[in-house]
């Protein structure tokens, strides 16, 4: 339980920085002189880096038999990247730093998911605990999103990014206190033998993940610019983003509890359908602030329904020796979706406008729900194995 609390604190500190940086990054690149199409290309290279890195970080953590060293190295690299980003003179200089940032974030994300899976492997309430773990991160994300926009309006986006480096430094200090239980280390087989097919996460799950992330990723990559084009200030944009993240907090806990009762698949499918409705709301209601607030409320719960369930599904499938691999392939599918989404985001917005972009994204979200729903039989077999 001590390690669970430390991991939750570290994850929360990481998500403060993501909350500050995510709503501001494309606006920052635009300030540095990048067009929408170039922003899309830049973010696509970051997603491509994350896609490749996630898979190999996961496999390597299984082979080494430890997760903590990867977290330490990743956080050091993230401190460097955010410090450098806050000082770049133009978008050309920002590009390679963003690529480093993508590889470093993958080096944190995949081993940390494997480690939380190791810690919760024997818990009968994995879904609820994962919901708490991810819910705390949503809370800190909301705090970061709201304060980041205010800092950017009062000073500059560069100042907000420099503050992110400080939060990563705090996360690094906490990580040094983290222990890896010897009992868990002994379960991890540092071996080159192939992972059995039944221990690999299902392909339908990975397809659903990629489609869901592509839809939400393409929309989110251009959402701040869309809001800005409608006349909303940076503070309002960040506050709206933070409002959605705030509702993820009770949503994650509720979804985790429901997924323990009813399984991960129904909540995954609900997350796909819910985001489809949210993206439709962006088309219809974005010029009407009270309606937009309602859409962001729905987004918080829909996002939670997918995220908490997907993380639990990936972390509990297989055994300790395959957990790094499964975490890596899950995050690689996430990276693949981000790659597609960021490539589509700026390009579709530039060619056809924001509303066409959100319509395409809504269709991708519904397609992800269909993939998840087809997982019912495989998920039921897995539950029977765990119970047995």
Steps between C-alpha positions, in 0.01 A plus 500: 500500500796734569623458140145548368476836677842609375415398143172690525685811621757473219225449242317801640808721469555384143140581414529851643758567229286333233208716615708816469665406170233321296249783455782745424743302282338553158435865588869531594610347170269741318661789691840367390392533137364154407192467276221254586637251246852530639372461856328181385823372344703583811258328733486203261874444537459510877223240479713281271786515749267406785353211297839336448638589842206365700535149361874477562493660846241240605695201369824634645346545845388134488849385402672710765246393760469852644289808429641771731822580304290577193286744698808681631663534158172612341438774757854637461446522123161670549656764726753574226242509219258740673783730608626509141151550354448807716808663344477417128496796256278341234305188401797347316697478825197366686452206264792270607436583865139388463625170354726449804204584721288234325762228553550603863129504579472149350788389725296616798150395390557137403716380793279690747188323369680166524610583854149592616381177338764308697383660824129437438534151351355324804239761588131407451424874460742579220247708310415721798864548595596578142213748494638674810852498352386652171239722667761678713692565178189656345462725803858624475456535122199725563699712745785527248267588212326780690815651651704452182264716295503773764878495519520519120261796488681681782855428379561271200460142385878460526482580872227239548718237328796589721282436805424154357868413530477577872211257548693229316792565738266449798376173344862387461572557869197290601603225259825448691286397801319235295579136566453194282388202706729199473197275474392685188851499355521123537178459300646689203682251279794667327483265206505512121236228458192614306200615701211253461213621280251477787707750702500764225228764504236430227539668163141628513587686819804658333290597196242664725773685688656631177164616361392665826830683541503605133157657538558681827863580415421669168225703666705599805805598292296776335239565770691792661542662158130444425402663829741786433345555156160537671635779719568316828803616703785275609363506854154392382645226279709363787208532742272304265766231463547492876121481554487181294802356682342584837203274422737223403594468868166360630453341159818292529409373846141421397609329179762296685238376745250423220762316298573275800128420511412475131831455321726730298334453159167681562684801644745506209211500251322773697816710481503471121135596459528778758791671324309472172222706661752749640657561159156549351436754776809694393343541157161612628559684829851651506380856434260475796709503819242339737449220247875459464532469878245215486695329221817522709314344792407202279854485367633453854292187561541360148876545517506331841290209374755419232823590681460323834361188331768488231785539749359224722435271202859539374662471845311188613529297177773237507754447779786694658744389231276636221373811679770729364437366149124547530539847648737585218278366222197676653692828510632431150139467380434826681799648318370366169167667564675823592708476184187469287315761705768767496558444127127545436443782747682797351466374143120459509459828687711678239323344200138462609457691825457405864144364476596247231788390721271436799250309282773258384622461859149415622479217245835360618377501860186305414714250305715449811187421705409227250848346531482501878155340504633210293744421783228349719592134450875549539445708814268239652759227440767714667280562806439123527878439493564760771226362722611143437 
